[in-house]
Amino acid sequence: MKKFVQCCIAILFLFPIEHAYSQLELSAFNQTGSAYAITALTDYQCLGVNPANLGWSRNDHMMNLGLFENGLMVFSEPLTKKQITHDLFGQADQFKSGEKDQAVKNFTEALLLMRASTMGIGISYQDEKIGGFAFQARQRIAWRNNINNNAAGFLFYGYNDPYFDKQVNPDGDTVGYAKEVEKASVLYRPSIISHIWYNEYILGYGRKFVDEENFKFYAGLDIKLIQGFGIVRLEIDGNGDVDAHSALSPFYQVKYNEPTPSAMTGSGLQTAGLGYGVDLGVTFEIQTDIKVSLAVNDIGQIKWNGNVYKGIDSDIYSIESSGLNSYNIFDEANGILADNTNYGGWEGLNDITIKLPMSFRGGASYRVLNFEDDEQELEVGLDVLVPIEKNVPGAFFNPIFALGTAYQPAEWVKIGIGFIQSQEFGSNVPLGVTFRPIIQDNVTWEVGIATRDFISLFKQNNSNLSVCFGFLRFSFKERKDPEKRYLDS
């Protein structure tokens, strides 16, 4: 388990990262700060959000190309902002007297949420008559843990936890044993640790189907091929029901005590599962300046057939760890779930099929000012995301609401600011700025940076640290006439 978690966190920082189920999936650096996305994103950036928007264009060019659009989000209830940056991922200070007790309190029933991804390449072509086509290749990673008092005690106290009331020293290594043994379903109720990592290759199409003077209707879909590298779900709910499974590439270097018929040989990053996904979306345009959009995302599943195991509820009777001496929990995460390979035991399987975190999205926007009538452009919008498939890695548990605005005081700069509310990570204020260093008839170059919570830069507790940036977004081919900007006939 130690190697696995260390690899997960290393991945988060080795790969420049983008949206991976981030807040309302604001995957585009040039829209993240505005908080809303479903009516605003077009070209390759709307894949995974609302493919109907491939039917219209905002940037006056027919082709768009993006490389390495990146982002990262870490939300932490147990750790302060300083502890995240210094202790969790840096050179952690060792605990002083009494600080272990505080660490157990901090991590008891506290959410640690990390989401990350990178878009390697995105490309699109949009034509008024035939509609828009787009392709995107990106990588997604998600991590969540929220553990109870017993799990937190095992993590930091190790065999010094009162549960392990007997210690022996075979071969010089101290092992703690429990005289009165409890099952994992009792000890860890409720606790959850989940993780997923995969590549996603998306092909999308969208076009305008209804074209009236004051009303237009767009529809689209995208299809995803998914290449899975690793998945883990270790959950015991409040009723003591156990839901545990894993499938991990040899890259993770996780060894289980039991064999599996789906064992993978060799080393390195290998495909542990393949799957598919579908996104469906529609957009209604009213009086040119009003847009209303609806979409269902991540309809699909992944069939995992490499190193597949199912967790079995069993007794937790021993632990070899002495507990952590700092807040770098990823340095010795096997202490979380004791010595019986996580939640008690594992049974090898040929394969397991896990659904994607399907969700519903809706939103609307109103363009207050536009460059046709003014030298500025101003738009306000709102979004809502409602999770449909919740009990899978990468899923949100509760709805997310967003309201924001995008303001262009000039054609070369855009500023976005908004408000996002969720029961999981509270209230956030996203902020972003995008620059266009080159604006020509045949090419435009965009660069920008955004954060999903500007307020977290100034607070220490319950921080939502995030960054989204891109420096290689280009638009090509003939610049459309202003009246053709939204593909009006």
N, C-alpha and C positions, 0 to 999 in steps of 0.2 A: 504493500500500500504506500509505503514511503516513496519509492521510486515513481509510482504512478502520480501522486499529487505533486511531487517536485516537477515532473514533466509537464503536468497541466499548467502550472504557474510559469514555468519556463516558456511554454508555448505562447502564453499571453503576451510576453514581452519580446520574444524573438520575432514574432510576426507583427508588422504594422497592422493595426486592427481597426475594423470598421463597425458594423452595427450588430450583428448576431443577436437578434431578439432584443435589441436595445429599446429604449423608451420609444414606443410607437414606431419602431423600426425606422427612425430618421437616419437613413443610411447615407444621405448625400450631405457633404460638408457645407454646400451652398444653401441648404434648407434647414439643417438641424437647428440652428439658432431660432428659427421662426416657430418651432414647436409643431406646426401642422404640416402634413405631407401628402395626404391621399389625393387632394385636388391640385396640388402644386407641382409634384414631380412629373417629369416627362422624359423622353428618350430612354436610354438604358437605365437611368436612375429609378424609373418607376417599376422595374421588375422586382417582384417580391412585395410590392406595395399595392399598385393598381395598374395592371397592364393596359387598361382602356385608354390611359393617357398617351399611349403611343400614337393615337389617332390625331393628336394636335401637338404643335411645337411652340415653345416660348422664346427660344433664343435666335430665331431668324435664320437658322442654318438647317440643312437637310441631313447632315451627318454629324455624329458626336462620338468622341473617343475619350475614355478615361482610363488612367492607370494608377493603381495603388491609392485608392481612396480609403482612408483609414480612420479608426476610432477605437475607444476603449472606455468601459464604464466599470467602476468598482463602488458598490454601495455597502457600507459597513455600519451595523449597529454596535457590535462589540468593541470596535477599535476607533480611536480618534484619528483625525486626518494625519497627525504626526506619527502615530503608531503604524498607520498603513504604509506611509512612505519610508519610515525609518526602520521599524521593527518587522513588519510583515514581509517586506521585500528587500530590506536593506541589511545592515549589520546590526542585528538586534542587541539591545542591552540585556544583560542577565538580570533575572528577578532578584530583588532584595527581599528582606524579611517581610512576610505578610502579603507580598504582591501576587503570590500564587492564588491566595484566597480571592483576591480581587479579580484575577483572570478568570477563575471559575464562574464568578458572578457575572462578569462581562459576557461570557460566551454562552451562558445558560439562556436558552430560548431567544437568541439574538440572531438576526439574519446577516449573513455574509454573501453577497451576490456579485458575481463578476461575469461580464458578457463582452465578447470581443470577436472580431473577424477582419479579414482584409479582402477587398475587391482587387484581384490581380489585373483584370481587364474588363472593360465594358464598351460596347460599340453598338451604334444604332443607325438606321436609315429610315427617314420619314418622308412620305410623299402624299400630297393632298388627295390624289386619286386612288392609290392602292393601299394607303395606310402606312403603318410603321412596323418595322422589324427591329429586334434588339437581341443581343447576346451578352451574357455576363458570366464571369467565372469568379467565385469568391469562396472564402473559407470561414466557417463559423465555429465558435467555441463558447460554451456556457458552463458556469459553475455555480452551485448553490449549496450552502450548508446552514442548518438551523438545528442545533442539538440541545438535548435536555440536560438537567443537572448531573445525572450519572455519567453521561458521555463526556461532559465538560470536566468532571472530576477525574475520570480515567485519563483524559488528555493531559491534564496538568499535574495531577498527583501521582499518576501511574500506580505502581504497587503499594504506594503509601496511602492510597485511597482506603477509607474505612471498610469498603466492601471486601477487599483482599486482606483478610485478617490472619494470614499465615504466609511467611516468607521462608524460602529455602534457597540454598546456594549450590546447585549442581554445577560442577566444573567451573566454579568461581563466578557464575552469572546468577544474579538474584532474580527469582521468579516469585510473583505474588499469587497465592491461591485463596479462593473463597471456600470457607467451610459450609456455608449455607448458599447454595447455588441458585441463581435465578436464570430464567430464559431471556434471550435477547429481546423478545417481544414485551417482556415486563420491564426490564432494565432501561431500555432506550425509548420507551413510550412517552412522548412523541419525539422523533428525530428524523432528519432527512439530510442526505448528501447525494447530490446528483451532478452529472457531468455529461457533456456530449461534444464531439469534435468531428466535423466532416467538411468535405469539399462539396460545392454546389455549382452545377453548370445549368444555366437558365436560358431558354430560348422563348421569346415572347412575340406576340402579334396583337395589334390593336388598330381600329379604324373608326371612322365616322359612318354611322348607319342611317341617321336621320339628319337632314340639313334644311331646316326652315329658317326664316329670317330672324326670329327671336328665340329659337329653340334648336338645340343640337344634341344628338345622343351618340355616345361613343361606347364601345364595348371591346374587351380584349381578354386574352388568357396567356399565361406562360406555363411552360412545362419544364420540370427540373429533373435532372439526373443527379443522384446523390451518392457520393463515395464516402462511406463511413470509416473512421479510424478508431474511434473509441466511444463507448457509452457505459455509464454506471448509474444505477438508481438504487439507493439504499434507504428505504423509508419504512418506518414503523409509525402508524398513525395513532391517534388518541385512543382507539379501541384495541390496540395491540396487533392489528393486522399487518403482516409483513409483505412488502413488495420489494424484492431485491433481485437484480439481474445485472450482468456485466458482459461486455464483449470488447476486448482490448487488443490492439495491435501489439506485436512484440516490442515496438518502440517503448511502451510503458514499463517494460521489465517487471511485470507483476506475475508472481508465481503462486498458484493455488495448490493446496494439499491434495486435491482430488484430480484425477484425469478427466478429460473431456473428449468426446468423439469429434469435436470441431477444432482440435488443437492445431495451432499454426506453428510452422517451423521457421527457422532462420531468425533474422533480426531486422531492426529498422522499422520504418513506417510502412506498413502493409495494409491493404484494404481488408477491413474486418466485416464490412457489410455494404450492400448496395440497395438503393431504393429510388423512389420517384416522388414528385410532388407537383401539384397544380395550383395556380392562383387564378381566380376569376374576378373581373372587375367591370364596373360600368361608371360612366360619368355623364351627367346632364349639364348642358350649358344653357343658361337662361339670360337673355338680353346681353350676351357677350361677356359681361363682367361677373356673373354669378355662376359658380360651379358647385354641383352636389355630386358626391361620389360614394359608392358602396363597393366593398370587396370582401371576398373570403380567401384567406391565404393559408398555405401549407396544408392542402388536402393531399394526404399521401402517407407513406410509411417507408421504413427501412427494414430490410431483412438482414439481420446480423447472423453470420455463419462462421465467424472466426473467434476462437477462444471464448465460446459462449458458456456462461454459467448462470444458474438460478440459485438464489439464496434460500437457505433452509433455516428455520427457527430452531435454535438449540441452546444448550446451557452455556453460559459465560462463566468460566471457572478459573482462568489464569491470565496473567499479563506479565510481560517481560520488561516493559518500559518503566523507567523511574519518573516519567512525567517530563513535560517541557519546562525549560528554565528561562524561556523568553516567549514573546508573542509571535515568533516565527513558527506558526503552527504547521507549516508545510514541510518543516525540517524533520518531523517525526510523527506524521499523521496516523501511523498505525496504532498509536496510543489511544486514539479516539474510540475504537471499537474492540479493544482488548486483543487477546492472543489467538482467538479462534477464527482467524481470517474474516474480519469484519463482523457481520451479524450472526455468527455462530457456525456457519458451514456453507458449502457450495456443492451443487450437483451439476455435472457437465451435461450440456445439451448439444444437439446437432445444429439448431438454429433457434432464433426467436425473432418475431416481427413486432416492431414498436412503431406506433403512429407518430407522425409529426405533430408539433404543437399548433394545431389548427386554430385560427382566430377569425373573428369578424371585425371589419373596420368600416367606419363611416365618417363622413366629414363634409364640410361646406366652406366656401371662401367667397369673398366679395372684393373685386378690384375697384378701389376707391378712385385712384388716379392711374392713368396709363400714358405711355409716351406718345400715343397718337394725339391726345388732347393737351398734354402738359409735358414739361421737361422733367417730370418726376414720375415714379411709379410707386403706388402704395396698395398693398393687399392685406386683408385680415382673413383669418381662417380658424377653423376648429376641427379637431379630430377626436375620435374615440376608438379604443381597441378593447374588444371583449373576448377573452380567451374561451375557446370552445373545448379543446382537448387540453386539460390542465395537468393530468397526472403522468406527464412524460418529461424527460430532461429538456431544458430549454424553454419551458412554458412559464408564462406568468400565471399567478393564481387569481388575480383580481383585475377588474377593468382599469383602464388608464384613460384619463381625460386630458386634453390639451387645447390651449387657446393661444394664438400668437399673431404676429404681424411681420411682414417683409416690406422694407422701405428702401427704394432706390432713389437717393437724391440726385444721382447722375448715372449715366449708362455704365460707368466704369467701377461703381461700387454699390454693394447692397448690404444692408444691416438687418439682422433678424433678432427679435426678442419675443419671449412668450412665457407661458405658465403651464406646468404639467402637474397633475395630481394623481396619486395612486396610493392605495392602502398599503402597498408593499414598501414603497420608499418615500412616502410623504410628498411634500410640495417642492417642486423644482422650478428654477427660472433659467431656461436655456438662453444663450446669447451667442451670436456668430457674426462674422464679417467676411464678405467675399469681394475680391478685387479682380478686375479684368485688365491686366497690363497691356494686352493687345486686343483691339477691336477694329477689324477690317471687314470688307465686304466678303472675303473668302475664308477668313479664319478669325476665331476668337479664342483667347487663352484665359482660363479662370484659375485662381488660387484662393484658398481661404482656410479659415480655422474657426471652430466653434466648440462650445462646452454645453453639455446637457444640464448643468446646474451652476450658474454663475455664483449663486449664494454660497456654495460649498467652498469657494476660494477664500471665504472670510469666516467660516465656522469650523469648529473642531469636531463636534459630535454629530452622529448620523450623517456623515458626509457622503455625497454622491460625486465622487471624483471621476471626471470624464474629459475626453478630448476627441475631437473629430476633425481631420484635416485632409486636404488634398492639394496637390500642386501641379498635376498633369491632366487637366481636363481641357479638351480642345473641341471646337466646333468647326466644321468645314463645309464647303460647297456653297453655291450661290446664296447670297443674302436675299431673303424674301422681301417683297414690298411690305410696308407696314400693315396694309389691310389684309395681308395674307398670314400675319403672324400666328393667328389662331386657326389657320386652315379654313377660313371662310371662303365660300365660293364667290 
